[in-house]
Amino acid sequence: MDFGFSGEIIFIMLLALILFGPRKLPEIARTIGKVMAEFKRASQEFQGQIHEEVRKMELEEADPSKHLAPEIAKISGDISGDEDFSVQGALNRLSDRMKNTVSRD
């Protein structure tokens, strides 16, 4: 005869009633309930800490300044020369390049 899950619960309840008696059974049930609630709270707190650390790591990886800083340093190093970055300076550089690329055969 298969009682299934409910049959097992009834068997355990009867066994607990026989072992502990009707007076101690509510006290034991309250204690088990408190322990389970404390375990659930601790588990949720632990999961929250894990999720927070993962979120921090993802934010650090997604920080564009961390990836762009080397490129910005390289560009600013190129710009820090004595070149003229005005429109007139750009036109002068362009005309100089055009003069150098024209073949003088």
Secondary structure in CASP SS format (residue, H / E / C, confidence):
PFRMAT SS
TARGET T0000
AUTHOR 0000-0000-0000
METHOD secondary structure of the structure
MODEL  1
M C 1.00
D C 1.00
F C 1.00
G H 1.00
F H 1.00
S H 1.00
G H 1.00
E H 1.00
I H 1.00
I H 1.00
F H 1.00
I H 1.00
M H 1.00
L H 1.00
L H 1.00
A H 1.00
L H 1.00
I H 1.00
L H 1.00
F H 1.00
G H 1.00
P H 1.00
R H 1.00
K H 1.00
L H 1.00
P H 1.00
E H 1.00
I H 1.00
A H 1.00
R H 1.00
T H 1.00
I H 1.00
G H 1.00
K H 1.00
V H 1.00
M H 1.00
A H 1.00
E H 1.00
F H 1.00
K H 1.00
R H 1.00
A H 1.00
S H 1.00
Q H 1.00
E H 1.00
F H 1.00
Q H 1.00
G H 1.00
Q H 1.00
I H 1.00
H H 1.00
E H 1.00
E H 1.00
V H 1.00
R H 1.00
K H 1.00
M H 1.00
E H 1.00
L H 1.00
E H 1.00
E H 1.00
A C 1.00
D C 1.00
P H 1.00
S H 1.00
K H 1.00
H H 1.00
L H 1.00
A H 1.00
P H 1.00
E H 1.00
I H 1.00
A H 1.00
K H 1.00
I H 1.00
S H 1.00
G H 1.00
D H 1.00
I H 1.00
S C 1.00
G C 1.00
D C 1.00
E C 1.00
D C 1.00
F C 1.00
S C 1.00
V H 1.00
Q H 1.00
G H 1.00
A H 1.00
L H 1.00
N H 1.00
R H 1.00
L H 1.00
S H 1.00
D H 1.00
R H 1.00
M H 1.00
K H 1.00
N H 1.00
T H 1.00
V C 1.00
S C 1.00
R C 1.00
D C 1.00
END
